[in-house]
Structures are given as structure tokens and as C-alpha cells.
């Protein structure tokens, strides 16, 4: 199991969305075969892969079928049931492991792991009962955020609490499921760092990305972040130390808050490629997707150096409201790249693609990518 998985072998991917698609593109480019397991036929990654298995993630027989056909298996998102991965771990290396996914898919487990290892997180308390809710609100104070322990993403499953009286109703709104209550942090900015680790424990760290959100969904990301070098170095070291403590084999994205009181706090862990690393596809010596392939196949890791500063802007389904976006107009800017994920139906809030721009400075890259996205709405 400790050897190198060479090109020609087959990589299995749980999850056939855009992340799986870009992993598949990188893997195919390096000469691997790819099989994707996803509940929806003709999924974005399935369109690129050699084969797709259409089955729910809870289907252990389908997962075993994937395992039999692959030399290594990975997941494009952390909410694949850990039980499914555990069932195939005796058959095939699963990287990152079910243990890592189990921690990352539950906010109580994740924050407890981080706090116990001395990593800085917003002040939080688990909420699993009415008593814990009352104790949490009195100890954390207001404003606070109540978040479901599992299943929340892109701001879903979160309620802000301004006054202790609202706690009860907030918990009811979330269905009285297990939650964490955490302090509401006054944010200076949000950043993230992606780390890659292979089986030999070799590690590389990408430059810090600086992220903005709209309606809780990532809107833009700039790399490198426009922060002092000392803060960037601290963020990178924090991410590296967390990846090591977790023993991740693959990628780990660490989302962080830079608080107005200058604390650097970990918000979330994602043991997979991340939306804030899409810049690396066009702007880095090694993209996060190629890096994942190298890490899980136990190959030497590639350079994380950026050729140029870069920015991405996400393209949500809302953009299609007035008809097909004006792709040609955006691509008149020669340093802009278009990525579309092959999703048939452009629903509002659905990530359909992104644009990347490279430039001399991060500011210029951001301006350029925003200009490109604005052009998509111009009449053809
Ligand atoms: P999450 O799903 O935990 O990543 O939260 C989504 C977004 O909500 C974050 O990217 C922040 O913009 C905001 N947010 C989440 N938790 C907090 C918090 N404790 N304090 C302030 N803003 C938060």
C-alpha cells in the first residue's frame, strides 16, 4: 500500500460535480484512468471520466464495485457517508481516509479536534440538548451563530442570534438537531490555505487565497491574498500544522477568519480541492487538482508557485436569467479563462462555472475578472 500508483492505473472519485470533473481532467492529462461514482447520470465529472457508476453514496455494493476497479479512491466532497468509505477501506486505499472525513463532516468533531490540538477557533460550545443550548448562550453571549453540526454548506443550516431570547427559536428553526453555537466574529477578511500531503508525509502549501462571499456562497477569490507577509506566513503554517495533525493524505483546505481584533481563527476544514484554489488551474506551476492526484498516488508533490497573481469569479445559475451569457465578450479580454462545468440546468445559486484572470498584481487580476463577468451580461 505504501508504493507509488503510476499512470495507467485507475483513480476512483466519489462525487461527480465540478471538483470531481477538474480532478478527472488533471488525472486524465497525467495518463490515469478515472471512474466516478455519483447519484446523477452524465454528471460533470462523468463527462470527462472513463466510466461512471450511477448510485447513491449510501450504496455499499456500488462503492465496492468502484473499489474493485480502482488503485486508489478519493472524494470530491466531505459529506460522502464515512460508513461507505469504511466499507471499502479494506479493499483499496481511500485518501483522505474515512477518519479524516468523519472529523470534517461534523462541526462538533471538527472544532473539538482543532481546539484540543491548540489550533485557534472562534469560541464555541456544542448544542445537543436544551440544557446545552442554555449553557452555550450564557457562556458565548451575543451576537452568536448557531450552526447545524452536519449537512450545512454555503451558509445553509445557520442562524445568527442577536439576543439570548432568540436562541430557542433559532434551534427550533434548525430542527433541534445537533449544533454548535459560536461567537459572531467581526471579520476583517476571510482567507484560505490549501495544503497537499502525500503518504510519505511530504507537504506543500499554496499561497494564501483571499475570499469574498455573496449570500454565503463564494463569489471571488484572489491569490495571493493582499495581507502582510507575516500574516500570510502564519496562515500557511497554521494550515500545514493542521494537515499534519490530521494525517491527511491528499488535500486539505483550511478556511480562516482574520478578525478585526487581528486574531487568525480557523472556520472550517475541507479535505478536498476547494473553490478558493481554482486560480491554481491557470496560474500555478501545479494546480490543486494535479497536486491531489500526485498526493494520493504517492508521487513527489509539485511546485505551488504562482506564475502570476490570479483571481476567480464564480458564475452562478442566476447569470442565465436573461438568456445565454455573452461568453465571447468576456473572452475579448485575453488573460481571462472560461471554465464551465457541464451542468445542464442553470438554477439560481448553482455553481455553473468560473472565470479566472491573471495579471501583474492581485488588484488588477480581481478588477479584470470582475470586468469579464460584467461583460457576460452585455447583449451579443
Ligand atoms: P460556514 O458555513 O461556517 O463556512 O459559514 C459561511 C460564512 O458565514 C462564512 O464564510 C462567514 O462569512 C460567515 N460566518 C460563519 N461563521 C461566522 C462567525 N462565527 N462569525 C462571523 N461570520 C461567520
Boltz pocket constraint, residues with backbone or C-beta under 6 A from the ligand:
constraints:
  - pocket:
      binder: B
      contacts: [[A, 122], [A, 145], [A, 147], [A, 152], [A, 153], [A, 154], [A, 155], [A, 156], [A, 182], [A, 183], [A, 184], [A, 185], [A, 186], [A, 187], [A, 190], [A, 213], [A, 216], [A, 255], [A, 267], [A, 268]]
      max_distance: 6.0
